[in-house]
Amino acid sequence: MKRKKTAPLLAFLLLASVALTAAWTKRQISKNPGQSYTPRIAVSGQYVYAVWFDSAPDNWEILFSKSADNGSTWQAPQRLTRNSGYSNHPGVAASSANVYTAWFDDTPGNYEIYFKKSADRGTTWQNDKRLTANAGQSAVPVIAVSGADIYVAWYDDTSGYYRIYLKKSADGGATWQPSQTLTHGASNCWDPALAVSGANVYLAWSNDALGFGEIYFRRSNDGGATWQAVKRITHSAGNSQNPAIAVSGANIFVAWDDDTPGNAEIYFRRSTDRGLTWQSAQRLTFTAGESEFPAVAASDANVYVAWADDTPGNKEVYFKKSADGGATWQASQRLTNDAGDSWDPAVAVSSVNVYVAWMNETSSGTDIFLKYSPL
């Protein structure tokens, strides 16, 4: 059975935690009586942007906050949606002064994908755009940007199976090309992960064609106009799922969780030739608990992975770095030590800092937190 990434999801041993080479600074981004879930972050210059979905407005809506000083201070959250239905699981991307978010919402009677843009670093926002109009459920979008090209991927069950779809705008979100179906066959595909570098578009996802989850990959080298053949990049006896993907030059990095060892652990694989070939998978965690929901970011030869692990008794966020493109890895660092569960991390990197955001769930509510550390 796959472990679904729906919110909320409901012994210390060799989870090596080393003295940090650079200090981490913690910030609380949301603080309200409601539930704040599933943060996603993006960086453009000294600006750091966060989105999440939140029950505080008496309905599940998308909220946004930003920092204009590399994460040091944060503006009060803005409410981006005002719908009669539930708005869930936003993604965020940024380029220059433009900030983009996509989410799914059931206002039409079933879940559909929506998009919103700010052209002034999140100060004001344009009207919502509905990107899908399907008979089935369109859910959990991810978004990536390269210049004026914006890509949104999601999964949808209109065909009777969950399949991965992608939509592109070549003009900064003003107009959108028709949706593309990127997976086919009598099996379910879910949890797309998306990365873009110039005209190269990279997509990873989970698929249950074999009766359990495996991670698959597909790429386009012409801005999504055409796509090369699907590649299977995991071969395990257990469930491989929750993929995350990042790109740096010709290097592609994919992390996921896999329960083949008897509990979920974090694995990693890299390609140094834009996805043509893949090096052997590496196991990044060795824990007694469940290590799940990895996030990955990359800059030059530096690769950063964060995940949640419940070995301490509740879920906490851990972090790991490679300084040589994923060939070797430093010891794991424990970033949280909170009263409740801390999980579903997001990672982003700028020219000065690496950022990790997460949700912390206690009996009094759930809020969004962030830590940053100099590179």
N, C-alpha and C positions, 0 to 999 in steps of 0.2 A: 504494500500500500504506500502511496506517496504521501509525504508529510506536506500538507498544503500550507502555503504562506498567506493565510488569512488572519486578520487581526480580530481579537487578541489570541495568541497562542498561549494556550496554557498547556573522608573521601578526598579532600584536596590532595592531589598527588603530583605527578611529574608534569604539570603544566608550567614549565619553566618560565619564571618571571624575573627579568633581569633589571638591574638598575638602569634607568633610562639614560641614554646618551645625551638627550636633550629634554628639557622640562616640558611637560604638558600643561596647558592652561585650560581650565574647564569653564564653560559658559552654559547657562540655562536659557534656552530659546523660547520655550512656551511655559506658561505658568497660569493655569486657569482651572476652574472646577470641573471641566470636562475631561474627555479622554483624547489624547493626542497620539496619533499612530503613524508609523512608517515614514520616518523622515528621509528625504532625498536632498542632496546638496550638489551645487555646482559653483565653479570659481571662474571669474574673469578679472584678471589683474588683481587689485587689492579688494575687489568686491566678492563676497561670499553670499550665496543665496541658499535658502532652505525652504522646502515645501513639505507639507504633511496634511493628513486629513484629521478632522477634529469634531467632537460632538458638542463643544461649548456653545455654538450658535443655536442650540436646540434642534439641530439636524446635523448629519454628517456633511461637512463642507471642507473645501480646500483652503488652507491658510498658508501664508507666505511671510517670511522675515528675511532681512538682509543685514549684512555688515559691510560698511564702507572702509574699514580699517583692518583688513586681514583677520577678521574674526574677533577683534578685541571687544568691540561694543556692537550691540544688536538693536535694531529699531523694533518698535512694537509690532506684533503680528498684524497683517492685513488679511481680511477675508476676501478670497478671490471668487467664490461661487455663492449664488443665492438661488437655489433650486428647490423644487418641491420634493425631489427624490434625494437619494443618498449619493454623494460624491466621494469617491474612494481612490486610494493608491495613486497619488500623483507622481510623475517623474519631472525632472527639471534639467534644462540645459541652458548655457549662456555663451554668447559670442559678442565681444565688444560691449556696446551698451544694451544689447538685446537679451532679454530673458524669456524663456519659453517653458511652458508647463503643459502636460497632458495628463488626463485622468479618465476614469470611467464613472458613469452616472446612470441611474435607473429612472430618471424623470420621464422618459418616453414610454415606460412600461416594461422595458428590458434594458440591460446594461449596454450603453453605447460609449464611444470614445469621443472626448472633447479636448479642445486645444485653446490656449490663451497666450497672448504675447504682450510684453512690455518693451517699448523702444527707448525707455529712459531709466534703465537699471532698476526697474521694479517700482518706480514712483507712481506711475499710472499704468493702467492695463486696458487693452482693447477688449471688445466684446468677445464672448465665447464663440468658438467655431465647433460645430458638430462634424466629426470626421467620418462617422459610420452611421448607417441606417439599415440594420440587418434584422432578420427574423430571430436570430439566436442571441446569445450573450457575448458581448465583446468586453474583454476584461484585462486589467493589469498592464497598461501601456508603459513602454519605455521610450525615451526620447534621446536623440543625439543630434549634434549640429556641426557643420563644417562650412564656414562662411555664410552664404545665403541659403545653403541647402539644409533642410530640416528633415529628419527621418523619425517616424513614429512606428513602433512595432507593438503588437498585442496578440492575444489569442482569442478565438471565436469558435463557437460550436454550431454555427448555422448549418454546416454540412452533416451534422450528426456526430462528428468527432471534433475535438478541439484542434484547430490548425493555427499556424502562425501567419499573420498578415502584416504587411508593411505599406505605409503611405509616405509619399515624399512631397515636400514643397521646395521649389527651386527659387522662390522669391521671398524668402523670409517669413513665410506663413500666410502671405496674401491669398494665394491660390494653391490648390492641392491636386496632385495627379491621382488617377484611379488607384484603388487598393490593389496590391499584388498578393496572391496566395503563394507562400514560400514553402509550405509543407503539404504533402498529399498522402493518401493511403488510409487504410482502415485502422488507425491508431490515434492516440491522443498526444498532442504536443502542447506544452505549457511553459510558463516562466521564460519568456524570451529575454535575452540580454543583447545589447546593441552597442557597438563602438564604431566610430568613423574617423578616418584620417584622409583628408583631401577627397579624392574620388573613390577611395576604398571604403567599403561598408562591410562590417563583420557582424554576424548574427550567431548566437548560440542559444540552445533551448534544450528542454527535457522532452523525451519521447518514450512511450510505454509499449512500443511495437513488440518487444520481446517478452512482455508480461511484467516487466519492472522498468524502472527509469534508467535511461542512458542519456548522455549528453551528445548532441549533434551540433554541427557547425556548417555555415554556408557563407560565401563571400561574393561580393560584386566589386569589380575594379573599374566600373564605369558609372559610378554614382547611382547604382541601383537599377540601371536600365536592363541589364542582364545579370543572371546569377549562375555561378558555377555549381557543379554537382554537390550534393549533400555529403559531408564527411562525418562518420561516427568517431568521436574522440575518446569515448570511454568503453571499456570492455571489462565489466565487473560482474560479480555474482549477486550483488545487492542493488539497492536503489541509488542511482546517481542523479542528483537533481539540484535545483536552486543555483544554476550557473550564474557567474558574473564574468564580465569581459572587459579588458582594457587594451589599448594599443599605444605603442611608442615607436614611431618610425616603421620599420619592417617587422617589428616584434609584436606578437599578439599573445596575450596572457588570459587564460581561463581558469577560474577557480570554481569549485562546487563542493557539495557534501555528499558523502557516500557511506552507507551503513554496512558495507561488506564485512568490516571487522567485528560486527555484532552490535556496534553503536555507530552513530554518525560521526565521521571525521572529515576534515577539510583536505581536499586534494587540489593539485595545481598542474597545469600543463602549458607549455609554451611552444610557439612557432616563431622561427627567426626569418621566415621567408613569406610573410603575409598570408599564412595559412595553407601553403602548399603542402608542407610536411610538418609533423609534430614530434617533439621530443617526448621521451617517456614521462608518464605521470609521476608526480612526486606526492607523497603523503606528508602534509604539513603539521598535523596534530596527532598526538598519541595520548588520549585521555580516557578516563573511566566514564565520563558523561557523554552528552550529545553535543557535538560541535557542528553548528548549522548556520545557514544563511550568510555565506561569505559575501563580502564586497571587495572590489579590487580597483586600484588606480595605479597609474604608471607615469613616470617622467624621466626621460632619458634612460639610464640603466637602472633606475630605482623603481622597484615594484612594492606596493603596499597592499596587504590583505588584512581585513578585519572580519570578525565573526562573533557569534554568540556561543557560549559553552555553559552548561549547567553542572559541571563537575563540583563547583563549590557548594552546591545545594540549591541555588537559584541561578537563573541565567545571568551571566556577566559577559562583557565585551572584551575580546582579546585582539591583539594586533601583532603583525609580523612584517618584517622588512627584508627585502633582498636588495643589495647594492650592485649586483652583477647580472641584472636582467633575468632573475629567477633561477640562476644556476645553483646558488647556495642561499641559505636563509639564516638570519639572526634568530636568537631565541625569542619565544613568544613573550609578549608583555600583556599583563592584565591592566586594562584601562579603567575598569569600574569596580567598585566595591560598595554596592548600594543595598538598601534595605529590601527592595523588590527586584523583580526581573528587569534586567537591561538586555535588550536584544534588537534584532533587525538593524544592524549598523549600515551606514553609508560612508563612503570614503571619497575624498577629492584631494587634489594636490595642486598647488600654485608654484610660482617661482621662489616663494619664501617659506611656505608652510605645508604640512600635511594635516588634513582635517578628518576627524571621525565623528559622525553624529549617530545618535541612537535614541530609542525610547526607553524610559524607565517607568515600570508599572508597579505601583504600591497600592495599599488598601484605600488610600485617599485620592487616587487618580493616576493618570499617566501623562508624563510631560516629555518634551524633547530636550536633549542635552547635546553638547558638542565639546570636543577637546581638539586643540591644535598644538602642533609642535614645530619648531623651526627645522628646516631640512638640514 
